[in-house]
């Protein structure tokens, strides 16, 4: 799988944050929580099932973002994510 860029903005230099998050079966959204970042950043996300993924408009804050999935999450679903500034 490859990373999907879902928020193409960029700002200051910093160390990327990343994680792996379990997604509840049947979920069509996930809130990704991270340490505080600048107002602009890039969010990369890759689910482990065949689906589309996009950023919920207006959901980006300095500590979280919400992504949506075109296909509900199956059992044992995860999303790998990375924040870059």
N, C-alpha and C positions, 0 to 999 in steps of 0.2 A: 504494500500500500504506500501511497505517497501522501505527503502533507497537503492539506487544502488551505490556501490563504483565504480567510473569510473576513478580514478587516484591514484593508490595505492603507494603513497610516503609519507614520514613523516619526520618532523624535530623538531624544538624547541617547547616548551610548550607555549601555548597562548590561549586566549579566542576564541572559535569558532565564525565565522560569518555565518549568514544565511539570507535567504530571500525567497520571493515568487515573481515570475516574470510572467507577462502575455506574451503569445506567440501568434503571429499573425496567423490567420487561414491560413492553407496551408504551413506554414513555416516548413522547414526540418532542420533548425539550429537555435541556440540561443546563443548569447554572454552573458555570466554571468559576471557582473562587481562587484568588491568588493574592500574593502580597501587593501592597500599594505600588502603583506605577504612575508614570506621567500621564497626562490627559490623553496623549496619543500613543498608540502602540499597535503592533501587529499580533493577531491571534491566528495560530495555525491549529487545525484540529483534524483528527482522523478517527472515525469510528471503525469498529472491527466487523461491521456487517455492511452489506450492499445497500447504500442509501445515499441520498443527497444530504448535505449539511450546509446551513447558512446561519448568519448572525441575525438575531431578532433585532430589528431596527430600534434604536434608542436604548438598547440594553447595556451598552458598554459604560462602565464606571471605572474608577481608579482601582477597584478591588474585585470586580466580577464582570462577566458577560454571559448572555444567554444564547445558546445555539438551538436551532430547530432541526429536526430530521424529517425527511420526506417519507420514510418508512419507519413505523414504530420499532422500537428496540426489541430484539429477540432475547431469549434467556441468555445469561452470561455476557451481555453487551458491555463493552467498555469504549471509552473515547480517550485517545492520547492527545494531549494539547501542549502548546508551547507559546509563551508570550515573549516578544522581542520589542525592545524600545529603540 
